[in-house]
Amino acid sequence: MTMLAIFPIILSFLLLAAHFYRGGLVALAAACLLLPLLLFVRKPRAARTIQIALLLGAVEWVRTIVVFAQARMELGYPYLRMAVILGAIALFTAGSALLFKTAAFRNRYNR
């Protein structure tokens, strides 16, 4: 498995860490920075943990879209571009979780 294969996973966690840090949730930001270390553990449970964390991250991005869009609508600000960008990040994060369904990841994590 090459670095290119795990890059989307690491990038997803970095984006989540920045999101949580900006929101003042330092413990969650630290967790997002530490979770990619589980990529070095060749156990199915480690892969499942990363996968679940990424899916929860995608849900957090969708929640953020709803909260920010509502706030911007109330202020009369445009929100569509923000929603599209954050939606793309949510899809990217969810897609990173799907990488564990590829043959390379299945072989690595004995799944």
Secondary structure, DSSP 8 states (H G I E B T S, - for coil): --HHHHHHHHHHHHHHHHHHHHTT-HHHHHHHHHGGGGGG--SHHHHHHHHHHHHHHHHHHHHHHHHHHHHHHHHT---HHHHHHHHHHHHHHHHHHHGGGSHHHHHHTT-
